[in-house]
Amino acid sequence: MRTQRQVVDYSLQKRALLREVHSGRMGTYEVCDASPYLKNAARFHGEPTETRCPVCRRENLTHVHYIYGDELKQSAGQARSKTELPVLAMTFREFQVFVVEVCRGCGWNHLVEQYLLGRDGLGESGPNAPSPSTRRRREAAE
């Protein structure tokens, strides 16, 4: 997506957690604890992946995209499909997206990444673009 920015990747944290599980220092019951709400979000709003679950290795993981932001009002905290995100990015100035991977079989879940989306990331430029002071006044009026 064009407006995606400030990406935080949690793959190192995931690798360390899986090392703890596979070495036996942490039980699978501690990491396979997806709530029923998360499992339902994965079923209805999730994006299937080709990656097998790193814990049970039976099912493919599903990515769930949660959105948060002041402008979203009642929609904040909802799971959205990946196809809805570009439309939301053109509608709102800025909001955060949290991507969670979920195994619908064993309940493994982990935060994969987070990033910002929204019109603020487009960076208005060109001959018809407002000056920085005009943009600040417009934002202050909103």
Secondary structure, DSSP 8 states (H G I E B T S, - for coil): -TT-EEEEE-HHHHHHHHHHHHHTSS-HHHH----HHHHHHHHHH-EEEEEE-TTT-SSEEEEEEEEE-GGGGGGTT-EE-GGGHHHHHHHSS-EEEEEEEE-TTT--EEEEEEEEESGGGG---STTS--HHHHHHHHHH-
